[in-house]
Amino acid sequence: MKIEKWDEINGRGAHEDRLEAFLESANDSYAILQLKRTDETVAERFASRKELDSLGIEPCFDHYEVVYIAPLENADNQAVLLESLYEKFNLYHPEDFRGHSLSVSDIVALKQHDVVTCHYVDSVGFMELPKFLKPENYLKNAEMEMEDDYGMIDGVINNGKASVLEKLKEPPVVGAIAKSTKCHSERELE
């Protein structure tokens, strides 16, 4: 079995896909983000916000991966919702969840009424991270490759312009070509 297939079956390798599905969801949803296992994140693993602050470290989106997303059940009280998710991901893991139990340094992102908020799992409770995930930035690399004008890096890929491939697939406008040729021929005759 190829590693890529194993990763696909076990939900790894699709961090960007899960993030996009979460952000683009038409319904309220949540995402669980956990630190990537790299040398760069060692000091951050299972660290409280107080510990991170003492080290001068701010939680960085690039250090995390989305390990789980799911629809969000109606909840008016955000604190109660976060606590219920904490309980769920410690005592009653969903069968398709492949991360570790929800712990200090993990992040729970909530999308409610098209508003995304991110919450750091701290030693006691949660701390909101207003600058952690900016939806307008997650497409920046894709935009840099596709955008015609770098001044248009704004979270909308190609700003609704038809791609070259789409233009090539369009049927040619016969009248426009004939008219153009006719005008050109008339000028040559003069």
MDAnalysis code that builds the backbone (N, CA, C; Angstrom):
import MDAnalysis as mda
import numpy as np

u = mda.Universe.empty(570, n_residues=190, atom_resindex=np.repeat(np.arange(190), 3), trajectory=True)
u.add_TopologyAttr("name", ["N", "CA", "C"] * 190)
u.add_TopologyAttr("resid", np.arange(1, 191))
u.add_TopologyAttr("resname", ["MET", "LYS", "ILE", "GLU", "LYS", "TRP", "ASP", "GLU", "ILE", "ASN", "GLY", "ARG", "GLY", "ALA", "HIS", "GLU", "ASP", "ARG", "LEU", "GLU", "ALA", "PHE", "LEU", "GLU", "SER", "ALA", "ASN", "ASP", "SER", "TYR", "ALA", "ILE", "LEU", "GLN", "LEU", "LYS", "ARG", "THR", "ASP", "GLU", "THR", "VAL", "ALA", "GLU", "ARG", "PHE", "ALA", "SER", "ARG", "LYS", "GLU", "LEU", "ASP", "SER", "LEU", "GLY", "ILE", "GLU", "PRO", "CYS", "PHE", "ASP", "HIS", "TYR", "GLU", "VAL", "VAL", "TYR", "ILE", "ALA", "PRO", "LEU", "GLU", "ASN", "ALA", "ASP", "ASN", "GLN", "ALA", "VAL", "LEU", "LEU", "GLU", "SER", "LEU", "TYR", "GLU", "LYS", "PHE", "ASN", "LEU", "TYR", "HIS", "PRO", "GLU", "ASP", "PHE", "ARG", "GLY", "HIS", "SER", "LEU", "SER", "VAL", "SER", "ASP", "ILE", "VAL", "ALA", "LEU", "LYS", "GLN", "HIS", "ASP", "VAL", "VAL", "THR", "CYS", "HIS", "TYR", "VAL", "ASP", "SER", "VAL", "GLY", "PHE", "MET", "GLU", "LEU", "PRO", "LYS", "PHE", "LEU", "LYS", "PRO", "GLU", "ASN", "TYR", "LEU", "LYS", "ASN", "ALA", "GLU", "MET", "GLU", "MET", "GLU", "ASP", "ASP", "TYR", "GLY", "MET", "ILE", "ASP", "GLY", "VAL", "ILE", "ASN", "ASN", "GLY", "LYS", "ALA", "SER", "VAL", "LEU", "GLU", "LYS", "LEU", "LYS", "GLU", "PRO", "PRO", "VAL", "VAL", "GLY", "ALA", "ILE", "ALA", "LYS", "SER", "THR", "LYS", "CYS", "HIS", "SER", "GLU", "ARG", "GLU", "LEU", "GLU"])
u.atoms.positions = np.array([
    [0.845, -1.192, 0.000],
    [0.000, 0.000, 0.000],
    [0.883, 1.246, 0.000],
    [0.590, 2.173, -0.883],
    [1.360, 3.409, -0.953],
    [1.064, 4.281, 0.262],
    [2.070, 5.045, 0.678],
    [1.906, 5.927, 1.827],
    [0.811, 6.947, 1.564],
    [0.748, 7.493, 0.339],
    [-0.271, 8.497, 0.033],
    [-1.669, 7.940, 0.279],
    [-1.911, 6.696, -0.136],
    [-3.223, 6.085, 0.056],
    [-3.494, 5.887, 1.551],
    [-2.477, 5.446, 2.292],
    [-2.629, 5.263, 3.730],
    [-2.987, 6.595, 4.388],
    [-2.298, 7.659, 3.975],
    [-2.590, 8.979, 4.519],
    [-4.017, 9.397, 4.207],
    [-4.465, 9.122, 2.981],
    [-5.828, 9.485, 2.587],
    [-6.853, 8.752, 3.451],
    [-6.654, 7.465, 3.648],
    [-7.583, 6.664, 4.448],
    [-7.607, 7.132, 5.893],
    [-6.463, 7.510, 6.417],
    [-6.362, 7.889, 7.819],
    [-6.477, 9.388, 8.049],
    [-6.909, 10.100, 7.041],
    [-7.210, 11.516, 7.214],
    [-6.008, 12.418, 7.317],
    [-4.847, 11.966, 6.907],
    [-3.666, 12.818, 6.937],
    [-3.393, 13.330, 5.530],
    [-2.624, 14.403, 5.443],
    [-2.249, 14.915, 4.143],
    [-3.285, 15.824, 3.513],
    [-4.406, 16.069, 4.184],
    [-5.452, 16.888, 3.587],
    [-5.768, 18.100, 4.459],
    [-4.768, 18.616, 5.146],
    [-4.956, 19.776, 6.041],
    [-5.616, 20.935, 5.300],
    [-5.104, 21.270, 4.110],
    [-5.647, 22.395, 3.349],
    [-7.087, 22.129, 2.935],
    [-7.378, 20.876, 2.555],
    [-8.745, 20.524, 2.156],
    [-9.709, 20.666, 3.325],
    [-9.290, 20.218, 4.496],
    [-10.161, 20.330, 5.676],
    [-10.350, 21.791, 6.062],
    [-9.290, 22.580, 5.978],
    [-9.403, 24.003, 6.308],
    [-10.372, 24.688, 5.347],
    [-10.219, 24.420, 4.064],
    [-11.097, 25.036, 3.077],
    [-12.545, 24.599, 3.292],
    [-12.761, 23.305, 3.563],
    [-14.120, 22.801, 3.806],
    [-14.731, 23.500, 5.016],
    [-13.938, 23.713, 6.056],
    [-14.415, 24.401, 7.258],
    [-14.785, 25.845, 6.933],
    [-13.887, 26.558, 6.291],
    [-14.118, 27.983, 6.011],
    [-15.233, 28.208, 4.997],
    [-15.391, 27.303, 4.052],
    [-16.386, 27.462, 2.999],
    [-17.733, 26.836, 3.351],
    [-17.837, 26.189, 4.489],
    [-19.074, 25.521, 4.881],
    [-20.233, 26.513, 4.940],
    [-21.354, 26.103, 4.368],
    [-22.546, 26.953, 4.401],
    [-23.225, 26.878, 5.769],
    [-22.936, 25.831, 6.513],
    [-23.541, 25.630, 7.832],
    [-22.539, 25.944, 8.930],
    [-23.047, 26.127, 10.129],
    [-22.167, 26.305, 11.279],
    [-21.359, 25.025, 11.457],
    [-20.082, 25.182, 11.809],
    [-19.214, 24.026, 11.962],
    [-18.083, 24.348, 12.930],
    [-17.286, 23.321, 13.227],
    [-16.117, 23.534, 14.071],
    [-14.948, 22.753, 13.501],
    [-13.748, 23.162, 13.890],
    [-12.519, 22.485, 13.462],
    [-11.617, 22.335, 14.681],
    [-10.937, 21.204, 14.739],
    [-9.948, 20.971, 15.785],
    [-8.582, 21.095, 15.113],
    [-7.735, 21.962, 15.657],
    [-6.386, 22.157, 15.140],
    [-5.395, 21.717, 16.206],
    [-4.406, 20.943, 15.794],
    [-3.375, 20.493, 16.715],
    [-2.012, 20.801, 16.123],
    [-1.039, 20.995, 17.006],
    [0.305, 21.341, 16.559],
    [0.901, 20.233, 15.692],
    [1.587, 20.652, 14.646],
    [2.318, 19.696, 13.814],
    [3.470, 19.148, 14.659],
    [3.836, 17.931, 14.427],
    [4.948, 17.320, 15.166],
    [6.253, 17.631, 14.436],
    [6.800, 18.796, 14.744],
    [8.079, 19.215, 14.144],
    [8.981, 19.747, 15.247],
    [10.261, 19.876, 14.937],
    [11.197, 20.437, 15.910],
    [10.817, 21.869, 16.264],
    [10.228, 22.567, 15.312],
    [9.854, 23.972, 15.491],
    [8.749, 24.155, 16.548],
    [7.933, 23.120, 16.766],
    [6.793, 23.261, 17.680],
    [7.020, 22.634, 19.056],
    [8.209, 22.117, 19.313],
    [8.470, 21.420, 20.577],
    [8.145, 22.295, 21.792],
    [8.574, 23.536, 21.797],
    [8.354, 24.425, 22.948],
    [6.887, 24.780, 23.132],
    [6.096, 24.638, 22.075],
    [4.685, 25.014, 22.132],
    [3.773, 23.873, 22.587],
    [4.230, 22.647, 22.417],
    [3.385, 21.486, 22.717],
    [2.980, 21.476, 24.183],
    [1.676, 21.409, 24.384],
    [1.064, 21.307, 25.719],
    [1.451, 22.472, 26.633],
    [1.751, 23.621, 26.041],
    [2.123, 24.813, 26.815],
    [0.912, 25.707, 27.014],
    [0.769, 26.207, 28.235],
    [-0.316, 27.147, 28.523],
    [0.016, 28.486, 27.879],
    [-0.983, 29.354, 27.800],
    [-0.729, 30.694, 27.248],
    [0.276, 31.445, 28.109],
    [0.231, 31.239, 29.408],
    [1.178, 31.905, 30.309],
    [2.607, 31.464, 29.981],
    [2.786, 30.165, 29.729],
    [4.118, 29.665, 29.366],
    [4.561, 30.252, 28.024],
    [3.655, 30.262, 27.060],
    [4.004, 30.827, 25.753],
    [4.367, 32.305, 25.867],
    [3.577, 33.041, 26.647],
    [3.852, 34.472, 26.837],
    [5.238, 34.683, 27.443],
    [5.606, 33.840, 28.415],
    [6.920, 33.993, 29.063],
    [8.061, 33.697, 28.083],
    [7.783, 32.885, 27.061],
    [8.787, 32.581, 26.036],
    [8.713, 33.546, 24.851],
    [7.738, 34.446, 24.885],
    [7.549, 35.395, 23.784],
    [7.003, 34.731, 22.527],
    [6.216, 33.666, 22.711],
    [5.658, 32.926, 21.574],
    [4.160, 33.187, 21.481],
    [3.729, 33.486, 20.279],
    [2.304, 33.657, 19.989],
    [1.876, 32.451, 19.144],
    [0.712, 31.826, 19.420],
    [0.269, 30.707, 18.572],
    [0.248, 31.124, 17.102],
    [0.861, 30.302, 16.262],
    [1.035, 30.620, 14.843],
    [0.297, 29.587, 14.000],
    [-0.579, 30.037, 13.121],
    [-1.375, 29.143, 12.291],
    [-0.513, 28.129, 11.536],
    [0.640, 28.556, 11.034],
    [1.506, 27.670, 10.253],
    [2.043, 26.492, 11.060],
    [1.979, 26.563, 12.370],
    [2.452, 25.468, 13.217],
    [1.376, 24.414, 13.453],
    [0.167, 24.677, 13.001],
    [-0.967, 23.798, 13.271],
    [-1.465, 23.115, 12.009],
    [-2.186, 22.020, 12.225],
    [-2.898, 21.369, 11.140],
    [-4.324, 21.088, 11.604],
    [-5.236, 21.155, 10.657],
    [-6.634, 20.847, 10.953],
    [-6.746, 19.322, 10.975],
    [-7.101, 18.779, 12.131],
    [-7.194, 17.319, 12.251],
    [-8.628, 16.814, 12.194],
    [-9.601, 17.728, 12.336],
    [-10.991, 17.276, 12.341],
    [-11.919, 18.457, 12.092],
    [-12.957, 18.228, 11.295],
    [-14.030, 19.214, 11.140],
    [-15.361, 18.477, 11.195],
    [-16.375, 19.186, 11.651],
    [-17.718, 18.595, 11.718],
    [-18.750, 19.714, 11.820],
    [-19.996, 19.398, 11.474],
    [-21.078, 20.381, 11.644],
    [-21.242, 20.717, 13.123],
    [-21.653, 21.926, 13.356],
    [-21.846, 22.402, 14.725],
    [-23.322, 22.366, 15.069],
    [-23.616, 21.743, 16.190],
    [-25.005, 21.719, 16.636],
    [-25.317, 23.056, 17.289],
    [-26.552, 23.444, 17.226],
    [-26.959, 24.742, 17.757],
    [-26.542, 24.896, 19.213],
    [-25.900, 26.010, 19.481],
    [-25.496, 26.332, 20.845],
    [-25.421, 27.844, 20.969],
    [-26.210, 28.367, 21.853],
    [-26.217, 29.813, 22.045],
    [-25.057, 30.273, 22.925],
    [-24.674, 29.438, 23.876],
    [-23.630, 29.801, 24.825],
    [-22.301, 29.205, 24.363],
    [-21.387, 30.062, 23.902],
    [-20.115, 29.612, 23.361],
    [-19.263, 28.885, 24.402],
    [-19.271, 29.344, 25.637],
    [-18.486, 28.697, 26.698],
    [-18.969, 27.266, 26.931],
    [-20.278, 27.062, 26.943],
    [-20.844, 25.718, 27.134],
    [-20.486, 24.842, 25.929],
    [-20.560, 25.403, 24.735],
    [-20.213, 24.672, 23.528],
    [-18.753, 24.211, 23.571],
    [-17.849, 25.113, 23.905],
    [-16.428, 24.759, 23.969],
    [-16.176, 23.661, 25.003],
    [-16.802, 23.776, 26.152],
    [-16.636, 22.744, 27.191],
    [-17.187, 21.401, 26.724],
    [-18.308, 21.410, 25.990],
    [-18.868, 20.147, 25.507],
    [-17.949, 19.517, 24.448],
    [-17.304, 20.337, 23.623],
    [-16.346, 19.812, 22.651],
    [-15.108, 19.262, 23.362],
    [-14.696, 19.928, 24.418],
    [-13.551, 19.436, 25.204],
    [-13.871, 18.050, 25.773],
    [-15.050, 17.914, 26.318],
    [-15.472, 16.627, 26.871],
    [-15.554, 15.563, 25.767],
    [-16.154, 15.933, 24.648],
    [-16.312, 14.994, 23.535],
    [-14.967, 14.470, 23.047],
    [-13.989, 15.358, 22.897],
    [-12.704, 14.948, 22.352],
    [-11.722, 14.448, 23.411],
    [-12.215, 14.247, 24.620],
    [-11.431, 13.592, 25.661],
    [-12.052, 12.273, 26.089],
    [-13.382, 12.215, 26.100],
    [-14.053, 11.010, 26.594],
    [-14.746, 10.198, 25.507],
    [-15.267, 10.876, 24.483],
    [-16.088, 10.192, 23.479],
    [-15.613, 10.512, 22.068],
    [-14.362, 10.183, 21.763],
    [-13.810, 10.493, 20.443],
    [-14.713, 9.968, 19.326],
    [-15.001, 10.787, 18.333],
    [-15.703, 10.272, 17.150],
    [-14.832, 9.194, 16.486],
    [-15.462, 8.234, 15.854],
    [-14.716, 7.124, 15.245],
    [-13.716, 7.586, 14.196],
    [-14.027, 8.660, 13.478],
    [-13.132, 9.121, 12.420],
    [-12.109, 10.163, 12.881],
    [-12.030, 10.415, 14.170],
    [-11.063, 11.371, 14.720],
    [-9.704, 10.699, 14.833],
    [-8.663, 11.319, 14.252],
    [-7.330, 10.731, 14.239],
    [-6.310, 11.513, 15.068],
    [-6.742, 12.548, 15.756],
    [-5.818, 13.332, 16.571],
    [-5.702, 12.755, 17.970],
    [-4.941, 13.447, 18.819],
    [-4.861, 13.043, 20.224],
    [-5.995, 13.723, 20.991],
    [-6.247, 13.289, 22.204],
    [-7.293, 13.917, 23.019],
    [-7.056, 15.417, 23.073],
    [-8.135, 16.177, 23.108],
    [-8.026, 17.635, 23.138],
    [-7.245, 18.045, 24.378],
    [-6.179, 18.813, 24.170],
    [-5.256, 19.146, 25.258],
    [-4.825, 20.598, 25.174],
    [-4.119, 21.032, 26.214],
    [-3.544, 22.370, 26.244],
    [-2.674, 22.536, 25.001],
    [-2.807, 23.643, 24.346],
    [-2.119, 24.083, 23.120],
    [-2.903, 23.757, 21.859],
    [-3.975, 22.973, 21.948],
    [-4.831, 22.737, 20.785],
    [-5.712, 23.963, 20.569],
    [-6.317, 24.032, 19.410],
    [-7.194, 25.161, 19.091],
    [-8.505, 24.632, 18.553],
    [-9.592, 25.209, 19.034],
    [-10.920, 24.888, 18.532],
    [-11.391, 26.119, 17.765],
    [-11.668, 25.931, 16.482],
    [-12.187, 27.020, 15.653],
    [-13.681, 26.790, 15.478],
    [-14.459, 27.828, 15.674],
    [-15.911, 27.755, 15.532],
    [-16.346, 28.668, 14.393],
    [-17.238, 28.161, 13.575],
    [-17.841, 29.005, 12.543],
    [-19.326, 29.042, 12.852],
    [-19.782, 30.191, 13.329],
    [-21.186, 30.380, 13.685],
    [-21.707, 31.612, 12.970],
    [-22.765, 31.431, 12.197],
    [-23.373, 32.534, 11.445],
    [-22.330, 33.254, 10.583],
    [-21.469, 32.465, 9.912],
    [-20.415, 32.954, 9.022],
    [-19.321, 33.759, 9.720],
    [-19.238, 33.651, 11.042],
    [-18.176, 34.312, 11.796],
    [-17.281, 33.223, 12.380],
    [-15.978, 33.322, 12.099],
    [-15.022, 32.333, 12.590],
    [-14.295, 32.899, 13.804],
    [-14.284, 32.112, 14.885],
    [-13.520, 32.470, 16.074],
    [-12.628, 31.284, 16.426],
    [-11.445, 31.588, 16.977],
    [-10.495, 30.540, 17.357],
    [-10.234, 30.628, 18.854],
    [-10.166, 29.447, 19.482],
    [-10.059, 29.378, 20.938],
    [-8.940, 28.432, 21.334],
    [-7.958, 28.962, 22.051],
    [-6.807, 28.201, 22.531],
    [-7.218, 27.402, 23.755],
    [-6.925, 26.109, 23.750],
    [-7.206, 25.280, 24.924],
    [-6.099, 25.582, 25.929],
    [-6.459, 26.229, 27.028],
    [-5.490, 26.641, 28.033],
    [-5.528, 25.685, 29.216],
    [-4.692, 25.927, 30.214],
    [-4.648, 25.062, 31.405],
    [-6.027, 24.937, 32.031],
    [-6.714, 26.064, 32.100],
    [-8.083, 26.090, 32.603],
    [-8.896, 26.899, 31.610],
    [-9.821, 26.257, 30.946],
    [-10.700, 26.953, 30.011],
    [-10.057, 27.228, 28.660],
    [-10.615, 28.220, 27.987],
    [-10.208, 28.575, 26.634],
    [-9.882, 30.057, 26.575],
    [-8.975, 30.424, 25.675],
    [-8.650, 31.831, 25.463],
    [-8.842, 32.122, 23.979],
    [-9.653, 33.126, 23.667],
    [-9.907, 33.467, 22.271],
    [-8.651, 34.065, 21.635],
    [-8.412, 33.685, 20.370],
    [-7.275, 34.187, 19.593],
    [-7.816, 34.958, 18.383],
    [-8.095, 36.249, 18.545],
    [-8.733, 37.006, 17.460],
    [-7.894, 37.126, 16.189],
    [-6.572, 37.024, 16.273],
    [-5.722, 37.209, 15.098],
    [-5.171, 35.888, 14.556],
    [-5.591, 34.754, 15.112],
    [-4.993, 33.469, 14.743],
    [-5.279, 33.064, 13.308],
    [-6.523, 33.105, 12.918],
    [-6.912, 32.642, 11.585],
    [-7.633, 33.759, 10.874],
    [-7.001, 34.253, 9.834],
    [-7.617, 35.307, 9.045],
    [-8.026, 34.692, 7.722],
    [-9.319, 34.431, 7.495],
    [-9.753, 33.773, 6.259],
    [-9.246, 34.444, 4.993],
    [-8.969, 35.746, 5.027],
    [-8.517, 36.397, 3.815],
    [-7.083, 36.016, 3.473],
    [-6.348, 35.415, 4.401],
    [-4.956, 35.075, 4.132],
    [-4.726, 33.621, 3.728],
    [-5.652, 32.730, 3.976],
    [-5.365, 31.320, 3.746],
    [-5.227, 30.971, 2.274],
    [-5.692, 31.813, 1.374],
    [-5.547, 31.566, -0.061],
    [-4.401, 32.362, -0.685],
    [-3.600, 33.036, 0.130],
    [-2.587, 33.938, -0.408],
    [-1.623, 33.234, -1.364],
    [-1.104, 32.057, -0.997],
    [-0.149, 31.375, -1.867],
    [-0.789, 30.985, -3.191],
    [-2.020, 30.491, -3.140],
    [-2.714, 30.136, -4.377],
    [-2.933, 31.387, -5.225],
    [-3.293, 32.479, -4.587],
    [-3.507, 33.728, -5.326],
    [-2.225, 34.225, -5.979],
    [-1.112, 34.108, -5.270],
    [0.161, 34.585, -5.803],
    [0.499, 33.851, -7.107],
    [0.099, 32.584, -7.213],
    [0.374, 31.822, -8.421],
    [-0.600, 32.148, -9.547],
    [-1.841, 32.503, -9.211],
    [-2.881, 32.628, -10.222],
    [-3.284, 34.056, -10.564],
    [-3.063, 34.981, -9.665],
    [-3.578, 36.337, -9.848],
    [-2.831, 37.061, -10.956],
    [-3.567, 37.765, -11.781],
    [-2.971, 38.547, -12.863],
    [-2.280, 39.804, -12.332],
    [-2.775, 40.306, -11.226],
    [-2.296, 41.559, -10.671],
    [-2.020, 41.348, -9.190],
    [-0.740, 41.422, -8.762],
    [-0.407, 41.176, -7.364],
    [-1.062, 42.182, -6.423],
    [-1.539, 43.280, -6.957],
    [-2.265, 44.244, -6.144],
    [-3.647, 43.735, -5.752],
    [-4.053, 42.610, -6.335],
    [-5.384, 42.056, -6.080],
    [-5.334, 40.862, -5.128],
    [-4.300, 40.746, -4.287],
    [-4.218, 39.659, -3.305],
    [-5.197, 40.015, -2.194],
    [-6.395, 39.389, -2.272],
    [-7.473, 39.798, -1.382],
    [-8.357, 38.656, -0.913],
    [-7.925, 37.416, -1.106],
    [-8.736, 36.284, -0.666],
    [-9.700, 35.777, -1.717],
    [-9.722, 36.426, -2.888],
    [-10.578, 35.989, -3.980],
    [-9.658, 35.649, -5.147],
    [-9.597, 34.373, -5.499],
    [-8.693, 33.964, -6.564],
    [-9.179, 34.498, -7.900],
    [-8.303, 35.242, -8.556],
    [-8.513, 35.821, -9.879],
    [-9.739, 36.728, -9.957],
    [-10.317, 37.075, -8.852],
    [-11.401, 38.057, -8.754],
    [-12.489, 37.896, -9.803],
    [-12.865, 36.656, -10.072],
    [-13.978, 36.389, -10.971],
    [-13.646, 36.491, -12.438],
    [-12.395, 36.758, -12.769],
    [-12.021, 36.823, -14.183],
    [-12.027, 35.416, -14.751],
    [-12.417, 35.282, -15.984],
    [-12.402, 33.967, -16.631],
    [-10.956, 33.547, -16.842],
    [-10.640, 32.302, -16.566],
    [-9.288, 31.810, -16.769],
    [-9.024, 31.658, -18.261],
    [-7.771, 31.558, -18.620],
    [-7.399, 31.372, -20.018],
    [-8.011, 30.090, -20.539],
    [-7.983, 29.020, -19.725],
    [-8.565, 27.752, -20.138],
    [-10.055, 27.904, -20.412],
    [-10.782, 28.627, -19.543],
    [-12.217, 28.842, -19.760],
    [-12.458, 29.618, -21.045],
    [-11.619, 30.609, -21.327],
    [-11.770, 31.395, -22.555],
    [-11.533, 30.537, -23.792],
    [-10.564, 29.614, -23.705],
    [-10.284, 28.737, -24.844],
    [-11.416, 27.756, -25.099],
    [-12.133, 27.375, -24.047],
    [-13.243, 26.436, -24.188],
    [-14.483, 27.094, -24.790],
    [-14.562, 28.414, -24.727],
    [-15.722, 29.121, -25.273],
    [-15.742, 28.972, -26.791],
    [-16.940, 28.806, -27.365],
    [-17.000, 28.710, -28.832],
    [-16.620, 30.051, -29.451],
    [-15.917, 30.017, -30.568],
    [-15.510, 31.283, -31.197],
    [-16.734, 32.050, -31.695],
    [-16.634, 33.349, -31.647],
    [-17.709, 34.207, -32.144],
    [-17.407, 34.471, -33.610],
    [-18.136, 33.798, -34.471],
    [-17.876, 33.836, -35.915],
    [-18.082, 35.234, -36.483],
    [-19.155, 35.900, -36.102],
    [-19.448, 37.235, -36.618],
    [-18.341, 38.223, -36.315],
    [-17.763, 38.154, -35.136],
    [-16.717, 39.087, -34.735],
    [-15.461, 38.876, -35.564],
    [-15.128, 37.631, -35.853],
    [-13.942, 37.353, -36.661],
    [-14.157, 37.837, -38.082],
    [-15.327, 37.543, -38.647],
    [-15.622, 37.963, -40.022],
    [-15.601, 39.480, -40.132],
    [-16.198, 40.162, -39.178],
    [-16.246, 41.623, -39.202],
    [-14.843, 42.191, -39.124],
    [-14.023, 41.627, -38.236],
    [-12.659, 42.093, -38.088],
    [-11.888, 41.915, -39.388],
    [-12.059, 40.771, -40.041],
    [-11.383, 40.510, -41.303],
    [-11.867, 41.477, -42.376],
    [-13.180, 41.713, -42.397],
    [-13.757, 42.606, -43.394],
    [-13.201, 44.018, -43.223],
    [-13.158, 44.513, -42.020],
    [-12.627, 45.853, -41.776],
    [-11.177, 45.935, -42.228],
    [-10.417, 44.897, -41.937],
    [-9.011, 44.870, -42.326],
    [-8.880, 44.876, -43.849],
    [-9.716, 44.120, -44.526],
    [-9.658, 44.042, -45.992],
    [-10.037, 45.357, -46.616],
    [-11.041, 46.057, -46.062],
    [-11.460, 47.352, -46.609],
    [-10.339, 48.374, -46.529],
    [-9.588, 48.338, -45.413],
    [-8.487, 49.290, -45.254],
    [-7.397, 49.012, -46.301],
    [-7.140, 47.761, -46.563],
    [-6.102, 47.421, -47.538],
    [-6.481, 47.919, -48.936],
    [-7.806, 47.925, -49.234],
    [-8.248, 48.349, -50.544],
    [-8.120, 49.851, -50.747],
    [-8.132, 50.603, -49.690],
    [-8.078, 52.067, -49.808],
    [-6.751, 52.581, -50.190],
])
